[in-house]
């Protein structure tokens, strides 16, 4: 689950002050350290997942739902690859990380798809669900 979604569930609202969101992510939920929480907020503002309005950070719920759907696809692909190869999920994740080093900053789902193909796994069931 996306850390910002966890913060929304914790607070019961999709509006936060910057320090409040950092506190929830780093201290209340213990999902990351303070520096990582600040980086997540900056990245989310840049990508439009968070918008700054009147001193508050407001979550773009449509974009959050979209990101979660992508995350679910990625996790589904990792599980499928691991099962097909008889590997542990962590081994598949390590292989995907090494592909990122080779091919750069591609979308995680695309990297998982390419990794599966590279290992001879039939990835056709995921082809139509990729945003490429």
C-alpha positions, 0 to 999 in steps of 0.5 A: 500500500502506498505510504500516503494512502496509509497516512490518509487511513491513519489520519482519516483525512486527505489534507495534511500540513507538511510537518504533520505528514512527515510526522505520520510517515516517520513517527506514527506509522514508522514507514520511513525516516524523516529525510525519506518522508520529506523526499517522498513529499517533494517527489509527490508534489512534483508528480502531482500526487500532492498539491499545496493549497493554502498551506496544506498538502492535499492528496490527488485521490485519483492519481493515488488510486492510479499509482496503487493499481500500478503497484498491484500489477507490479506485485502480481507480476513479481509473484507470478514470475517467482512462482513460474521460476520456483524462486523466492519473491526477493530473488525476483526483486533482486533481478529486477533491481539489476535490470534497472541498473542496466536499463535505467529508470523504466517503470517498475511494471515494465522492468518486471515484464522484461525480466520475466520475458528474459527468464523465459516466463510467458508474460502475455497475460500482463501485456495489455495491462502495461502502460507503455 
